[in-house]
Amino acid sequence: MQRKTLALIGLGCLASLGLVGYAAPPRSSNLSSPSRQPLERPTAQPNPQQIALTVGYLDELKGDKTCDGTGGLMTYAETQNYKIYICADRKDSTQPRYYRSRDRQGKGGLNLEAKDYDPRLLRGFEFSHKGYVYTLPYPTAQAPNPRLTITFPSGKFTQEKVTRYLAKIRFNRSKPQP
């Protein structure tokens, strides 16, 4: 019994010195009240999925030739993997007619033409090709972070968050304005 008591006293002494797996509380030579310095708040690291949408005007792409041969560039959007260009009809620059996408390095891509339908929707643009549907919504107050949706012929789909959206018209996120 005496050995157990001595062992417990010894462990208690070692613990107070911080030698048994947990540290002893810090000691202060200043016996006055604790410091009243403000505590720093931890800051959260940005989550790549929460990157804010950048909205702007097409003049940021001055000199871009992707919509050459069409009625001009109407809308531009970027996602993590794609650059999307909505180009106007040659005869009516207010009518979307062409969907052109490129990978982020500017290579490869897709060139679609809307021939027998109006790709302009109340909520954005939609282009169809060989069973695939490409939908690019406008940024709005109800949907401030639009997603490019690619629907496959099977009905399955994939989405990518739009991180940059440029247009000819001014958006106040509730409705487009001229």
C-alpha angles and dihedrals in degrees: 000000000000091000092054091050092050091047092053091047089049092050089049091053092047091048091053088054091050095245102120106070100287130067124246115242113272116263123221127206089205109081095187124106119295119278117272096215115140116259117242114241115228112246121221118235112240114263112223088223090059099053109140121245115254112215122192149134131289092243085083086074096051109159096023109142100193093108096043111137092032133083089276139271114312103170137005128194137176131206130177091277108019147052110209125200123190107199127195130242114269091234098041118031091193093061119081111227111154134054114197124177132181132184116254091268091056093249132120118002147141132282114196131175124202103222108162105023142045108254092196112101130180088254101037142297129322127188127184128203130166093336095315120114122202114197124187113180125204115247108254139166089259092047106024093164107048122195129214105235123201112191116198125216088256090062093250116124144193128211135202125191114245108235099178129030124182126181142167090239129063117254122203090182092250100067137344117264128199 
